[in-house]
Amino acid sequence: MLTEVKAYSSWQSAPILLLDENGRAETDLIQIRNIEGLTPVKASVNTSPLASVDGAAFSSTSVLSRNIVLTVHPNPDWNTWTHESLRRLLYAYFMPKSLTLLQFYSDDMPPVGIEGYVEDISANLFSDDLEYLVSIICPDPYFTALEPMIISGQAIHEIGTFETLQYNGSIEAGIHLKVTHTSGPSPMEIAIQIGDPVITHFMVETSVDSSHYFELSSVPKQKYVRMVHLDNGIITSLLSNVRIEQGSNWPFIQPGENHFHVITDDGEQDFVLTYYERFGGL
């Protein structure tokens, strides 16, 4: 179950309001009474009708943005915080059009965060039981762990010994991989393999040496394959060096157990794998 929620403003001057961990929700200066929009977002499934038979042909599916709605109740102490000062504090965090970050803590999963743009903040200012409704639109609908998972190892020359990754997220996650030269000749190929190579694989015609390291990201909207010079930081894109053949696909980690390999054809290399667990709902 959820135990804590934190909100961060994009305004550097936004006042900080810390709540008493030993206090009661009914006496918190800002009481969260309800949160909507934490379950998995409904998918949009696109189909087209068939001309001569019953049914339809599947074309694509996607998940659109997430809408989180907070129901917030102010509890002024009438000493430092009044209704007016608490309202101005909420505006500093949830002014329409502004970017905000929400973090969620629970007792059964790692802390996660999600960014969104405030769509609306509304209230009946003349009610005896004042409540604010804050609507936040999150273009990326998934919750992402705050801390990365980092695994290091050595490249191999053929599929055999592998790293076993237990991925606890509920949504496929892209990876960041860095491969560095250790000793011996420079390889001519670097392959990243997750799971069965008959189903999917990823190979790049490139090398690493004492002056360069290899870097890959399969994170959606941040994908790249490149070589980086150790001394001057010059980046060379290697997208044109990716071997395109049947089964070629960007490497992603799936929920559950994953078998992970970094495969080269010569020399010895070390790698560092980094990824963030992603969740479709809380």
Order of alpha helices (4+ residues) and beta strands (2+ residues): beta-beta-beta-beta-beta-alpha-beta-beta-beta-beta-beta-beta-beta-beta-beta-beta-beta-beta-beta-beta-beta-beta-beta
